[in-house]
Amino acid sequence: MGAAVTRRTSLVLPPGFSLAEWKRVGKHLFLIADSSCWWHGDWLVYGQERYPGKYRQAMEETGLDYKTLRNYAWIARRFPASERHPRLSFQHHAEVASLAPEERRSWLNRAAREGWSRNRLRHELRKELADPSDVREPRHVRLQLRTTAEQETAWTRAAERDGLELAEWITASLDRAAGLDDGAEP
């Protein structure tokens, strides 16, 4: 009986693969895919800190979606390696990333203890954190700013360092200045 063979564009499984072997390979593939989310996030955070003017270009060269990579970096930044729960997926962490550190830890520990899927964690979070009186809808406001080229360049660089689009960075900066920053996702 042969082993599974991986190629860049395929996975070849031998005809006599047992169910147990097939499951083992599937679990291994999931772990690689899940780990790669963390690896991409850590790679981007490193690039943002070490090569602020170059990381965006390197990001584009990966061929991965900018917004996806930005989210990976945001989640990696929210969870230092020592706070990542080894029994839970990257997506579990994404579900609680906008919470305060203690809450994140508590929810992740509960999800691991209860054996919750990512979807179950999401459901429990929504149930627990739902506020029936909170019916705020985001508003779209169009603003015009008079800026110098120097300001725009500096703001754009700062936004890129944070892995945000300029408008998102400006909104986050205004929220911080107004005391509205609750640590939520950009």
C-alpha positions as CSV (number, residue, x, y, z in Angstrom):
1,M,0.0,0.0,0.0
2,G,1.4,3.4,-1.0
3,A,1.5,6.7,0.7
4,A,-0.3,9.9,-0.2
5,V,1.7,12.0,-2.6
6,T,1.4,15.8,-2.5
7,R,2.1,18.0,-5.4
8,R,1.6,21.7,-5.8
9,T,-1.7,21.2,-7.6
10,S,-2.9,17.9,-6.3
11,L,-3.1,15.2,-3.7
12,V,-2.8,11.7,-5.0
13,L,-4.2,9.0,-2.6
14,P,-3.5,5.3,-3.4
15,P,-6.5,3.1,-4.2
16,G,-6.1,1.0,-1.1
17,F,-6.1,3.8,1.4
18,S,-8.0,2.8,4.6
19,L,-10.7,5.0,6.2
20,A,-8.3,5.6,9.1
21,E,-5.5,6.7,6.8
22,W,-7.8,8.9,4.8
23,K,-9.0,10.6,8.0
24,R,-5.5,11.0,9.2
25,V,-4.5,12.8,6.0
26,G,-7.6,15.0,6.2
27,K,-6.8,16.0,9.8
28,H,-3.2,16.8,8.7
29,L,-4.4,18.9,5.8
30,F,-6.7,20.9,8.1
31,L,-3.9,21.5,10.5
32,I,-1.7,22.8,7.7
33,A,-4.4,25.1,6.3
34,D,-5.3,26.4,9.8
35,S,-1.7,26.9,10.7
36,S,-1.0,28.8,7.5
37,C,-3.6,31.4,8.5
38,W,-1.5,32.1,11.7
39,W,1.7,32.0,9.6
40,H,0.4,34.5,7.1
41,G,-0.8,36.8,9.9
42,D,2.6,36.6,11.8
43,W,4.4,37.1,8.5
44,L,2.4,40.3,7.8
45,V,2.8,41.7,11.3
46,Y,6.5,41.2,11.1
47,G,6.6,42.9,7.7
48,Q,4.5,45.8,9.0
49,E,6.9,46.3,11.8
50,R,10.2,45.6,10.1
51,Y,9.5,46.8,6.5
52,P,6.7,49.4,6.7
53,G,7.3,50.7,3.2
54,K,7.7,47.3,1.6
55,Y,5.3,44.9,3.2
56,R,2.3,45.9,1.1
57,Q,4.2,45.1,-2.1
58,A,5.3,41.7,-0.7
59,M,1.7,41.1,0.3
60,E,0.5,41.7,-3.3
61,E,3.1,39.3,-4.5
62,T,1.5,36.4,-2.5
63,G,-1.5,36.5,-4.8
64,L,-3.8,36.3,-1.7
65,D,-6.7,38.7,-1.2
66,Y,-5.6,41.9,0.6
67,K,-8.6,42.0,2.9
68,T,-8.1,38.3,3.9
69,L,-4.4,38.9,4.6
70,R,-5.3,42.1,6.6
71,N,-7.7,40.1,8.7
72,Y,-5.1,37.4,9.3
73,A,-2.7,40.1,10.5
74,W,-5.3,41.7,12.7
75,I,-6.1,38.4,14.4
76,A,-2.4,37.5,14.8
77,R,-1.8,40.9,16.4
78,R,-4.8,40.4,18.8
79,F,-3.4,37.0,19.9
80,P,0.2,36.8,20.8
81,A,1.5,33.2,20.2
82,S,1.3,32.5,24.0
83,E,-2.5,33.3,24.0
84,R,-3.4,31.1,21.0
85,H,-5.4,28.1,22.1
86,P,-3.7,25.0,20.5
87,R,-6.9,22.9,20.4
88,L,-8.9,25.5,18.6
89,S,-8.8,26.7,15.0
90,F,-7.8,30.1,13.7
91,Q,-11.5,30.7,12.9
92,H,-12.4,30.1,16.6
93,H,-10.0,32.8,17.5
94,A,-11.4,35.1,14.8
95,E,-14.8,34.8,16.4
96,V,-13.6,36.3,19.7
97,A,-10.9,38.6,18.4
98,S,-12.9,41.8,19.0
99,L,-13.4,41.0,22.7
100,A,-11.2,42.1,25.6
101,P,-8.3,39.7,26.4
102,E,-9.9,38.2,29.5
103,E,-13.2,37.6,27.6
104,R,-11.3,36.1,24.7
105,R,-9.5,33.7,26.9
106,S,-12.7,32.7,28.8
107,W,-14.7,32.0,25.6
108,L,-11.8,30.0,24.0
109,N,-11.4,27.9,27.1
110,R,-15.1,27.3,27.2
111,A,-15.2,26.3,23.5
112,A,-12.3,23.9,24.0
113,R,-13.8,22.4,27.1
114,E,-17.2,22.0,25.5
115,G,-15.8,20.8,22.1
116,W,-17.6,23.6,20.2
117,S,-17.3,24.1,16.5
118,R,-16.6,27.6,15.2
119,N,-20.3,27.9,14.3
120,R,-21.4,26.8,17.8
121,L,-19.0,29.3,19.4
122,R,-20.4,32.0,17.1
123,H,-24.0,31.0,18.1
124,E,-23.2,31.0,21.8
125,L,-21.4,34.4,21.6
126,R,-24.3,36.0,19.8
127,K,-26.8,34.5,22.3
128,E,-24.7,35.7,25.3
129,L,-23.7,39.1,24.0
130,A,-27.0,40.1,22.2
131,D,-28.5,43.3,23.5
132,P,-32.1,43.6,22.3
133,S,-32.0,47.4,22.9
134,D,-29.0,47.8,20.6
135,V,-30.5,48.5,17.2
136,R,-27.8,50.8,15.9
137,E,-27.2,50.6,12.2
138,P,-23.9,51.9,10.7
139,R,-24.4,55.2,8.9
140,H,-22.5,56.2,5.8
141,V,-21.4,59.8,6.0
142,R,-19.5,61.5,3.2
143,L,-16.8,63.9,4.5
144,Q,-14.5,66.2,2.6
145,L,-11.2,67.1,4.2
146,R,-8.7,69.8,3.2
147,T,-5.3,68.2,3.6
148,T,-1.8,68.8,2.4
149,A,-0.1,66.2,0.3
150,E,2.3,65.6,3.2
151,Q,-0.7,64.8,5.6
152,E,-2.3,62.5,3.1
153,T,1.0,60.6,2.6
154,A,1.7,60.4,6.3
155,W,-1.8,59.1,7.0
156,T,-1.7,56.6,4.2
157,R,1.6,55.2,5.5
158,A,0.2,55.0,9.0
159,A,-2.9,53.2,7.7
160,E,-0.7,50.7,5.7
161,R,1.4,50.1,8.8
162,D,-1.8,49.1,10.6
163,G,-3.0,47.0,7.6
164,L,-6.0,49.3,7.0
165,E,-7.5,51.3,4.1
166,L,-7.1,55.0,4.7
167,A,-10.9,55.6,5.4
168,E,-10.8,52.7,8.0
169,W,-7.7,54.1,9.6
170,I,-9.2,57.6,9.8
171,T,-12.4,56.2,11.4
172,A,-10.4,54.2,13.9
173,S,-8.3,57.3,14.8
174,L,-11.4,59.4,15.3
175,D,-13.0,56.7,17.5
176,R,-9.9,56.5,19.6
177,A,-9.8,60.3,20.0
178,A,-13.5,60.3,21.0
179,G,-13.0,57.5,23.5
180,L,-15.1,55.1,21.4
181,D,-12.3,52.6,20.8
182,D,-13.5,49.4,22.2
183,G,-10.8,47.2,20.7
184,A,-13.1,46.0,17.9
185,E,-11.9,44.8,14.6
186,P,-10.8,47.7,12.2
